[in-house]
Amino acid sequence: MLIIGDKEADAVRDVIKSGKMFRYHEGGQCDRFEKRWGEYLNTKFVSMTASGTNALTAALAGLSIGPGDEVLVPALTYMATPIAVLAVGAIPVLVDVDESTCMDPIAMEEAIGPRTKAAIPVHMWGQPCDMRSIMRVARKHKLLICEDACQAVGGGYQGKKLGSIGHVGAFSFNYFKNMTCGEGGAVVTNTRAIAEKVKCMVDPCSFYWKGKGTWRPFVANGARASEFEGAIMNVQLDRLPSMLKKLQAQKKRILKEAAKTNLKLTPTHSPDDECATCNSFLLPTEKQAQEFATLAGGGIMGKTGRHVYLNWDPIFDHSASHHDALNPFKFKENKGCRMTYTEDMCARSLDILNRTVMIGNHPSRKALEVTAIIKRIKDAAKTVLG
Ligand SMILES: Cc1ncc(COP(=O)(O)O)c(C=O)c1O
């Protein structure tokens, strides 16, 4: 969470006072946010969801991913990314990240097999993937791209907004994200056929309220957003551009000073467009990374638990459903898919992540606080690297 306050509280109070708490009420807050978020991203279709996990699942369904398909996911992401693949009946195949800590386009291309239908590049910690290379690989191999922009809400890549570059994009608005309403998410796309399937996934009964459109409704779980989510998100969107500007300025100042030391900065693909929610550094050894993190007040990326593939127990255990008959790992259609997960399968990612130190940024930080962080980084770098 970056900033939230009275304006959001007022917006929620207004919804309660209006009595219009259902998202299909005319002139509602969700409709307004969907329109505005589409304008911000330059995408035609936006569907709000109850969470980022719902958004990813609906996005993959929108791409018609299902049993018999493999989907490439990076070794570093929240477990919701591979979970969404399994939720639509397909099988996640793990791919190494590179020093940018995002999916390595070379490893992505090497991982493509006869069953691979899609890939989910994840813009981790607000840093964009190398989308130019990823889209080149996708075009060459006819892969569908679902951007997981859950950790990079509002960020960009070479002049485009994250989430708008692939065939479909997914966002989370949970507590930890750049814009938040506690829990929430959205799917974005420029393709009507994808958008219609997504809408049905998000609310299979929506045709009662919104008409049938051109897509024949199908059965799905549903993950409709509430008007409270819409109301808060409209205020959060007002705040977003200035918050990101502050984060970018803070990161630039910190990295400019860090570059004067012997530290190696984590490469970023579009420094002027990224969210700048954290600064990261690649140390020569794990021991030095640990020492630097302790002295500079940072965290080791490889020790962030749930984000590292080693901790995705249900995936490793093939526990992909409450019921055996619904478990994609047991589907006959998935027999030819690669589904063995081992601890050393992405050893290169582990090596990079265990040597990468992150130090977070915050838009409310005062100039003097940033000066103190810079001093800590410089002192730590001198002690550890000379
Ligand atoms: C990269 C990534 N993908 C997906 C999700 C899932 O979002 P949610 O928690 O809103 O379901 C998260 C949430 O932290 C995430 O970080």
The ligand as an SDF file (V2000), in Angstrom:
LIG
                    3D

 16 16  0  0  0  0  0  0  0  0999 V2000
    2.8580  -11.2560   -9.3030 C   0  0  0  0  0  0  0  0  0  0  0  0
    1.5040  -11.5020   -8.6770 C   0  0  0  0  0  0  0  0  0  0  0  0
    0.5640  -12.1590   -9.3830 N   0  0  0  0  0  0  0  0  0  0  0  0
   -0.6600  -12.3930   -8.8770 C   0  0  0  0  0  0  0  0  0  0  0  0
   -1.0050  -11.9720   -7.6020 C   0  0  0  0  0  0  0  0  0  0  0  0
   -2.3500  -12.3090   -7.0430 C   0  0  0  0  0  0  0  0  0  0  0  0
   -3.0690  -11.1840   -6.6540 O   0  0  0  0  0  0  0  0  0  0  0  0
   -4.1900  -11.2910   -5.4940 P   0  0  0  0  0  0  0  0  0  0  0  0
   -3.4680  -11.4550   -4.1960 O   0  0  0  0  0  0  0  0  0  0  0  0
   -4.9130   -9.9860   -5.6000 O   0  0  0  0  0  0  0  0  0  0  0  0
   -5.0510  -12.4430   -5.8210 O   0  0  0  0  0  0  0  0  0  0  0  0
   -0.0590  -11.2870   -6.8320 C   0  0  0  0  0  0  0  0  0  0  0  0
   -0.4030  -10.8440   -5.4690 C   0  0  0  0  0  0  0  0  0  0  0  0
    0.3770  -10.5110   -4.6320 O   0  0  0  0  0  0  0  0  0  0  0  0
    1.2290  -11.0490   -7.3810 C   0  0  0  0  0  0  0  0  0  0  0  0
    2.1690  -10.4070   -6.6840 O   0  0  0  0  0  0  0  0  0  0  0  0
  1  2  1  0
  2  3  1  0
  2 15  2  0
  3  4  2  0
  4  5  1  0
  5  6  1  0
  5 12  2  0
  6  7  1  0
  7  8  1  0
  8  9  2  0
  8 10  1  0
  8 11  1  0
 12 13  1  0
 12 15  1  0
 13 14  2  0
 15 16  1  0
M  END
$$$$
